[in-house]
Amino acid sequence: MKIYTAGGWFNLLQLTAMKDIEAILNSNEVDYFSPRLHNKGVPGMSDEEWQDIYQRNIDELHECDIIIASTENKDMGTIFECGYATAINKPVIYYAPNLSGDFNLMLAKSAWAVA
């Protein structure tokens, strides 16, 4: 089984959530793809280099068996990845560590699970 981890890492809350997910997967020796760990995007890259990263992420979404996505601070790329995964019939588990109130309707109804 291969897992795709989706989530922002652009502030401390997002980064902490992603590291939590990765730690659990690492401790269970699960095969996973993490855009945070496996892509090397940096400011100033060419459009072609960004396109390569985009395409690799799309390819990895197709190759994975399941997606685990952090909803911490609502990263737009994560929302795209989860919508795309749903469209290609991949199960999505949402990780919402600091959820207060109701979980988003569209995400909840498309999810395999919400944790």
Phi, psi and omega in degrees: 000136177239135182247142173254124178262126180242140177159153177286161175218033190261000171210173187299318180296315179297314181298318178299316179298317180294319178295326175299312179299311182298322180296318178295316179295317179297318182293338178257008178053047180268139176283123180214157173248127178239113175306326179297318184268329189260347176255148181239054178283133178222151177306143179093357178291156179286161177301323179297319178294319176295321178298320178298318178295315177304311183295322178297317178298317178299314179300317180294325175299319179292325185278340184281165177262333183204154178244134169247121187236130173274133177261010182301121178061023168047064177289128184296322178298322178296317179298318176300311182302319181290321175296317178297314180300318178298319181295332179258020173063039174261134178291141180239130171251125178263133175252116184234077188294333183242034182295130172231128184088197183282150174279146182307132182305308185295323177289315182299317183284342177263354186276150169281324178199157174233126181237000000 
